[in-house]
């Protein structure tokens, strides 16, 4: 729809980026009294581990700025490791969308 305009679009699909987002999530849940149980704490622990090993926010931002400036559609800061999973999902969608033939 935007192909004939001066408007560019970039889709950013980051993997883990080392930011304080989890601290904000925990603080928000505490503030509204919605702290979860063991499952939520496990999820937070997994996220915390991933965030600590993720790329820096500055590095991710630099990738995004460079992609926008060059009109790059897909931007995968630290997301390339998930490509095999995304490909598997895409292949499954294609198989489900394939025309089915009726038995004779």
C-alpha positions as CSV (number, residue, x, y, z in Angstrom):
1,X,0.0,0.0,0.0
2,X,2.9,2.4,0.6
3,X,4.9,1.3,-2.4
4,X,4.2,4.4,-4.4
5,X,4.7,6.8,-1.5
6,X,7.7,8.4,0.2
7,X,6.9,6.4,3.4
8,X,9.2,3.6,4.3
9,X,8.4,0.7,6.6
10,X,10.8,-1.5,8.7
11,X,9.8,-4.5,10.7
12,X,12.0,-5.0,13.8
13,X,12.1,-8.5,15.2
14,X,14.7,-8.4,18.0
15,X,15.9,-11.3,20.0
16,X,17.1,-10.6,23.5
17,X,18.2,-7.0,24.0
18,X,19.8,-6.1,27.3
19,X,17.4,-3.5,28.7
20,X,15.8,-2.9,32.1
21,X,12.3,-3.8,30.8
22,X,12.0,-6.7,33.2
23,X,12.6,-4.5,36.2
24,X,9.7,-2.3,34.9
25,X,7.4,-5.3,34.5
26,X,8.1,-6.5,38.0
27,X,7.6,-3.0,39.5
28,X,4.3,-2.6,37.6
29,X,3.0,-6.0,38.7
30,X,4.0,-5.1,42.3
31,X,2.3,-1.7,42.1
32,X,-1.0,-3.2,40.9
33,X,-0.8,-6.2,43.2
34,X,-0.7,-8.7,40.4
35,X,2.5,-10.5,41.3
36,X,2.2,-14.0,39.8
37,X,3.0,-17.4,41.1
38,X,5.8,-19.9,40.4
39,X,5.1,-19.9,36.6
40,X,5.4,-16.1,36.3
41,X,8.6,-16.1,38.4
42,X,10.0,-18.8,36.3
43,X,9.2,-16.8,33.1
44,X,10.8,-13.7,34.7
45,X,14.0,-15.7,35.6
46,X,14.2,-17.1,32.0
47,X,13.8,-13.6,30.6
48,X,16.3,-12.1,33.0
49,X,18.9,-14.6,31.9
50,X,18.2,-13.9,28.2
51,X,18.3,-10.1,28.7
52,X,21.6,-10.2,30.5
53,X,23.2,-12.1,27.6
54,X,21.4,-10.1,24.9
55,X,23.0,-7.4,22.8
56,X,23.1,-3.9,24.2
57,X,20.3,-1.5,23.5
58,X,22.8,0.9,21.9
59,X,23.8,-1.9,19.4
60,X,20.2,-2.8,18.6
61,X,19.3,0.9,18.1
62,X,22.2,1.4,15.8
63,X,21.0,-1.5,13.7
64,X,17.5,-0.2,13.6
65,X,18.6,3.4,12.6
66,X,20.9,2.0,9.8
67,X,18.0,-0.2,8.5
68,X,15.5,2.7,8.5
69,X,18.0,4.9,6.7
70,X,18.6,2.3,4.0
71,X,14.9,1.4,3.7
72,X,15.6,-2.2,4.9
73,X,12.3,-4.0,5.5
74,X,13.3,-6.8,7.9
75,X,15.5,-5.9,10.9
76,X,16.7,-8.7,13.1
77,X,18.9,-7.3,15.9
78,X,20.0,-10.5,17.7
79,X,17.1,-12.3,16.1
80,X,18.9,-14.4,13.5
81,X,19.2,-17.3,16.0
82,X,15.4,-17.7,15.7
83,X,15.3,-18.0,11.9
84,X,15.1,-21.8,11.9
85,X,12.1,-21.7,14.2
86,X,10.5,-19.0,12.0
87,X,11.2,-21.0,8.9
88,X,9.5,-24.1,10.4
89,X,6.4,-22.0,11.3
90,X,6.4,-20.5,7.8
91,X,6.7,-24.0,6.2
92,X,3.8,-25.2,8.3
93,X,1.6,-22.2,7.3
94,X,2.5,-22.9,3.6
95,X,1.5,-26.5,3.9
96,X,-1.8,-25.6,5.6
97,X,-2.6,-23.1,2.8
98,X,-1.8,-25.5,0.0
99,X,-4.8,-26.3,-2.2
100,X,-6.3,-29.6,-1.2
101,X,-7.5,-32.0,-3.8
102,X,-10.7,-33.9,-3.3
103,X,-10.5,-37.7,-3.4
104,X,-11.8,-39.2,-6.6
